[in-house]
């Protein structure tokens, strides 16, 4: 799949990037090659392949879940403009 110069300029606009006119050709080639690679990857048959959390046959070392800091809720709520029942009160933003 290849893209044209107008597509590159639209993408740059959406990404809020300022592209020099002489760089558009290079970006067009780069983006087209990326899309070609994605197309190649989509054509690979992955039926029966289980997703991996780690590419190596390893288990993750886990640490024990231990509280390491003291509860400072009262200190934080003291700085809040408004609070109630241990919660921050904020203005309603959705009707």
Buried (B, 14 or more C-beta within 10 A) or exposed (E): EEBEEEBBBEBBEEEEEEBEEEEBEEBBEEBBEEEEEEEEEEEEEEEEEEEEEEEEEEEEEEEEEEEEEEEEEEEEBEEEEEBEEEEEEEEEEEE
